[in-house]
Each structure stands twice: as structure tokens, then as C-alpha cells.
Amino acid sequence: MSRKAAIEAFNKNPTLENYNLITGGSDIGVNVGAPSLTKGKKIIERGGKQFVTDSDMPAGLPGFAASVQDFFDPSKDRDKKGKLNLNPFAQISEKNIGLPELSESDLTYSPVQKKRLSNALEDIFEKPKTALEEAEEGLDFYEQNYGRIAGLNRKLRKDAAIDAQLQYMATEPVRQAFLNRAAEQAAQRGLRVRGALEAMPSNIQNIMTAKQAQRSLASSAFAEEARAAAAQQDAATRFAGLGMQRRFG
């Protein structure tokens, strides 16, 4: 059995036997106290050995009376100390007295003891996982919980979209106010720049030149119109004189 499997077995059944399978009986530097029997059991000694019996065994005078009855009727174990060994040459054992001899599997650690020992055992004996093993475990977890993860992702995206929309709606009036103010400031700045440019001497000269050119153009056009009218008048006069000469000639 690998140490990883042994640690899992200890977590399921935290007995002294499973603990020693991992540590080999060596001290790992964690003092949690000794394991104990399950509730309702206790340890007695007979013939230099330890046996497990019921914790409600009679004591005092009732226990003495039960031992006397067992002496005269050895087929029963009224005092719960095991049957009498009728063969003085036979070594006391489970078979002779009918009680289970204490073993490491009878001693169990409490939940608190198990937790501390399990953490220490994993830190000491469990080999670190490789990058490939961690990736495979992550992939297996994702495949097993894909539905939950996908649903959670959809909910997170939906909540984020709602929050973004609410934030945009809340800040839109302020943003528009700043945009309008910036546009007005830009327009005023343009007018000031245009006025400054027009006030420069070179621009004033250009404006005056343009106005003079406009007046000259208007004067030239008027003179041209006057010359054209005079020419027309002269032509009409000449035509009229020529007709009168033909009529009265």
C-alpha cells in the first residue's frame, strides 16, 4: 500500500494500526496524546497480557460474587474478566479466556487528534504533485463542475454588464455637461484667436487693401457702364442722322 493510500485509510479509520502503517512506529514530532478504546470498552490484564472487555463489568462486592459464581460454573463469564483457565500449564490467550487481546486496531484517535496527525502526515510523507498531475486534477474538476462554472460566469458577466450600464446612465449628465462646457470654451477661444488675428497690423492692411480693391472694382464697373451707355447713345444718334439724310436727301 502506498503512503498516500495509507493516509486515506487513516483518515477513514484513525486507528493506531493504520497510523503505524504510515510511520512504522517512529515519532513524527507531533504530541496529540495516546489513542483510546471505543466507548463502552476497557482494558484488563491477565497473565501479563492486556485484554478488552466491557466497561460495565461489576466491581466491588458484586464483582466478587460474580467471580465466585464463575468459579463454580466456569461455562459463563459473569464478572466479565474472561473465563477461568482450568489448565494451569496453558498460557492465557484469547482462546482460553474468551476475551479479545488488545491490539493496535482497538485503539482509535479522536477527531481532533486525527486532524492534527493527518495534517502532519501529509506534510511529511505525501509526495508533492507534479505539474502534470495538478493540471489533470484541475481539468477533471473543471469537467465535473462545468455546468456550475459556466452558470457562475454567465451571472458574473450579466452583473458586470448591468453595473456598467447603470454607471454609464448615472454619469452621462455630468459627462454631457463637461462636453458642452468644453465646446463652449473652444468656441470662445476660437473667437478670441480670430479677433486677435484680425487686430494684427498685417491683417488690418490686408483688410484695407481688400476694401480698396472692392471700391476700385465698383468704380471700374461704373465707368464701364457709363462708357457703354455713351457708346450706345452715340450709335443711336448716328443712326438717326443717317435716316433723316436718306429721307430728305
ZAZA-818437 format. One record per residue (C-alpha): residue number from 1; residue in three letters; z, x, y. Coordinates in steps of 0.05 Angstrom, whole numbers. Layout:
REM ZAZA-818437
(NUM "ALA" (Z X Y)) ...
REM end
This chain:
REM ZAZA-818437
(1 "MET" (0 0 0)) (2 "SER" (-19 27 68)) (3 "ARG" (34 34 121)) (4 "LYS" (1 -20 163)) (5 "ALA" (5 -69 105)) (6 "ALA" (77 -47 92)) (7 "ILE" (95 -61 165)) (8 "GLU" (64 -130 160)) (9 "ALA" (104 -143 95)) (10 "PHE" (167 -121 131)) (11 "ASN" (153 -168 189)) (12 "LYS" (145 -226 140)) (13 "ASN" (205 -207 96)) (14 "PRO" (251 -158 132)) (15 "THR" (290 -132 72)) (16 "LEU" (319 -63 62)) (17 "GLU" (269 -53 5)) (18 "ASN" (208 -65 50)) (19 "TYR" (239 -21 104)) (20 "ASN" (249 37 56)) (21 "LEU" (177 29 30)) (22 "ILE" (155 49 100)) (23 "THR" (206 102 118)) (24 "GLY" (221 130 49)) (25 "GLY" (295 123 64)) (26 "SER" (291 170 124)) (27 "ASP" (325 158 190)) (28 "ILE" (277 138 246)) (29 "GLY" (329 145 301)) (30 "VAL" (340 70 313)) (31 "ASN" (410 45 301)) (32 "VAL" (410 -30 291)) (33 "GLY" (467 -36 241)) (34 "ALA" (465 -49 166)) (35 "PRO" (427 -107 135)) (36 "SER" (468 -163 104)) (37 "LEU" (464 -214 48)) (38 "THR" (436 -283 58)) (39 "LYS" (485 -337 79)) (40 "GLY" (528 -362 21)) (41 "LYS" (529 -296 -18)) (42 "LYS" (578 -238 -21)) (43 "ILE" (586 -172 -57)) (44 "ILE" (638 -156 -111)) (45 "GLU" (649 -93 -151)) (46 "ARG" (657 -88 -226)) (47 "GLY" (655 -25 -267)) (48 "GLY" (636 17 -206)) (49 "LYS" (575 -26 -192)) (50 "GLN" (561 -79 -139)) (51 "PHE" (541 -149 -158)) (52 "VAL" (521 -210 -117)) (53 "THR" (560 -275 -125)) (54 "ASP" (574 -338 -85)) (55 "SER" (616 -331 -23)) (56 "ASP" (657 -394 -40)) (57 "MET" (689 -361 -101)) (58 "PRO" (761 -383 -110)) (59 "ALA" (814 -337 -83)) (60 "GLY" (890 -331 -89)) (61 "LEU" (924 -377 -139)) (62 "PRO" (862 -419 -153)) (63 "GLY" (824 -355 -167)) (64 "PHE" (878 -330 -214)) (65 "ALA" (878 -397 -250)) (66 "ALA" (803 -395 -257)) (67 "SER" (806 -325 -286)) (68 "VAL" (858 -347 -338)) (69 "GLN" (813 -405 -358)) (70 "ASP" (754 -358 -364)) (71 "PHE" (796 -313 -409)) (72 "PHE" (809 -369 -458)) (73 "ASP" (738 -397 -450)) (74 "PRO" (691 -338 -436)) (75 "SER" (629 -382 -440)) (76 "LYS" (639 -403 -367)) (77 "ASP" (648 -366 -302)) (78 "ARG" (698 -408 -263)) (79 "ASP" (723 -352 -219)) (80 "LYS" (651 -331 -202)) (81 "LYS" (666 -258 -217)) (82 "GLY" (620 -256 -276)) (83 "LYS" (633 -266 -350)) (84 "LEU" (684 -224 -387)) (85 "ASN" (658 -162 -421)) (86 "LEU" (682 -173 -492)) (87 "ASN" (655 -105 -515)) (88 "PRO" (698 -50 -485)) (89 "PHE" (647 2 -504)) (90 "ALA" (588 -33 -469)) (91 "GLN" (572 -14 -398)) (92 "ILE" (578 -71 -348)) (93 "SER" (509 -97 -327)) (94 "GLU" (474 -160 -305)) (95 "LYS" (461 -179 -377)) (96 "ASN" (534 -172 -397)) (97 "ILE" (568 -209 -339)) (98 "GLY" (512 -256 -317)) (99 "LEU" (512 -234 -243)) (100 "PRO" (453 -201 -208)) (101 "GLU" (466 -129 -189)) (102 "LEU" (459 -114 -116)) (103 "SER" (390 -88 -97)) (104 "GLU" (354 -70 -33)) (105 "SER" (315 -135 -36)) (106 "ASP" (380 -174 -28)) (107 "LEU" (396 -143 39)) (108 "THR" (359 -172 98)) (109 "TYR" (356 -153 172)) (110 "SER" (369 -206 225)) (111 "PRO" (312 -227 272)) (112 "VAL" (339 -183 327)) (113 "GLN" (346 -123 280)) (114 "LYS" (277 -136 252)) (115 "LYS" (244 -138 321)) (116 "ARG" (274 -71 342)) (117 "LEU" (257 -38 276)) (118 "SER" (187 -67 275)) (119 "ASN" (172 -40 345)) (120 "ALA" (197 29 325)) (121 "LEU" (158 29 260)) (122 "GLU" (94 10 294)) (123 "ASP" (103 65 347)) (124 "ILE" (118 118 294)) (125 "PHE" (75 102 234)) (126 "GLU" (18 57 255)) (127 "LYS" (-44 98 269)) (128 "PRO" (-78 87 336)) (129 "LYS" (-141 45 333)) (130 "THR" (-209 77 344)) (131 "ALA" (-255 54 400)) (132 "LEU" (-300 21 348)) (133 "GLU" (-241 -17 317)) (134 "GLU" (-218 -41 385)) (135 "ALA" (-289 -63 403)) (136 "GLU" (-296 -101 338)) (137 "GLU" (-229 -135 347)) (138 "GLY" (-249 -154 418)) (139 "LEU" (-315 -182 393)) (140 "ASP" (-281 -221 337)) (141 "PHE" (-231 -250 388)) (142 "TYR" (-288 -269 434)) (143 "GLU" (-327 -303 378)) (144 "GLN" (-266 -342 355)) (145 "ASN" (-248 -364 425)) (146 "TYR" (-318 -371 455)) (147 "GLY" (-310 -445 470)) (148 "ARG" (-245 -436 507)) (149 "ILE" (-270 -375 545)) (150 "ALA" (-335 -410 565)) (151 "GLY" (-298 -472 588)) (152 "LEU" (-250 -429 628)) (153 "ASN" (-308 -391 660)) (154 "ARG" (-342 -456 679)) (155 "LYS" (-278 -482 710)) (156 "LEU" (-268 -417 749)) (157 "ARG" (-340 -419 776)) (158 "LYS" (-332 -492 795)) (159 "ASP" (-266 -479 830)) (160 "ALA" (-296 -419 866)) (161 "ALA" (-357 -460 890)) (162 "ILE" (-312 -516 915)) (163 "ASP" (-267 -466 952)) (164 "ALA" (-328 -432 983)) (165 "GLN" (-356 -498 1007)) (166 "LEU" (-290 -521 1036)) (167 "GLN" (-281 -455 1071)) (168 "TYR" (-352 -459 1099)) (169 "MET" (-341 -530 1124)) (170 "ALA" (-275 -511 1156)) (171 "THR" (-304 -450 1193)) (172 "GLU" (-371 -480 1212)) (173 "PRO" (-348 -509 1280)) (174 "VAL" (-317 -444 1300)) (175 "ARG" (-378 -405 1278)) (176 "GLN" (-425 -451 1317)) (177 "ALA" (-382 -445 1379)) (178 "PHE" (-385 -369 1376)) (179 "LEU" (-461 -371 1364)) (180 "ASN" (-472 -418 1424)) (181 "ARG" (-429 -374 1468)) (182 "ALA" (-466 -312 1446)) (183 "ALA" (-533 -346 1460)) (184 "GLU" (-510 -367 1530)) (185 "GLN" (-485 -297 1544)) (186 "ALA" (-551 -268 1521)) (187 "ALA" (-590 -316 1566)) (188 "GLN" (-546 -299 1626)) (189 "ARG" (-554 -225 1611)) (190 "GLY" (-630 -233 1609)) (191 "LEU" (-630 -268 1677)) (192 "ARG" (-586 -214 1707)) (193 "VAL" (-632 -160 1680)) (194 "ARG" (-694 -196 1705)) (195 "GLY" (-662 -204 1774)) (196 "ALA" (-643 -131 1775)) (197 "LEU" (-713 -110 1757)) (198 "GLU" (-744 -154 1810)) (199 "ALA" (-697 -126 1862)) (200 "MET" (-722 -55 1849)) (201 "PRO" (-767 -25 1904)) (202 "SER" (-826 -13 1859)) (203 "ASN" (-824 -85 1834)) (204 "ILE" (-818 -111 1905)) (205 "GLN" (-881 -71 1924)) (206 "ASN" (-917 -98 1863)) (207 "ILE" (-898 -169 1883)) (208 "MET" (-921 -159 1955)) (209 "THR" (-986 -128 1932)) (210 "ALA" (-998 -187 1885)) (211 "LYS" (-985 -236 1942)) (212 "GLN" (-1033 -198 1988)) (213 "ALA" (-1085 -198 1934)) (214 "GLN" (-1076 -273 1926)) (215 "ARG" (-1084 -284 2002)) (216 "SER" (-1145 -238 2004)) (217 "LEU" (-1175 -275 1946)) (218 "ALA" (-1163 -341 1981)) (219 "SER" (-1195 -314 2046)) (220 "SER" (-1255 -286 2010)) (221 "ALA" (-1265 -352 1975)) (222 "PHE" (-1261 -390 2041)) (223 "ALA" (-1312 -342 2073)) (224 "GLU" (-1359 -350 2015)) (225 "GLU" (-1354 -426 2020)) (226 "ALA" (-1368 -421 2096)) (227 "ARG" (-1429 -377 2085)) (228 "ALA" (-1454 -424 2031)) (229 "ALA" (-1446 -484 2077)) (230 "ALA" (-1483 -448 2134)) (231 "ALA" (-1540 -429 2088)) (232 "GLN" (-1546 -500 2065)) (233 "GLN" (-1546 -524 2137)) (234 "ASP" (-1599 -474 2157)) (235 "ALA" (-1642 -493 2098)) (236 "ALA" (-1637 -566 2116)) (237 "THR" (-1655 -553 2188)) (238 "ARG" (-1715 -513 2169)) (239 "PHE" (-1739 -566 2120)) (240 "ALA" (-1731 -620 2173)) (241 "GLY" (-1771 -580 2224)) (242 "LEU" (-1827 -567 2175)) (243 "GLY" (-1834 -641 2161)) (244 "MET" (-1838 -660 2234)) (245 "GLN" (-1893 -608 2245)) (246 "ARG" (-1936 -638 2189)) (247 "ARG" (-1926 -709 2215)) (248 "PHE" (-1942 -695 2288)) (249 "GLY" (-1989 -636 2279)) 
REM end
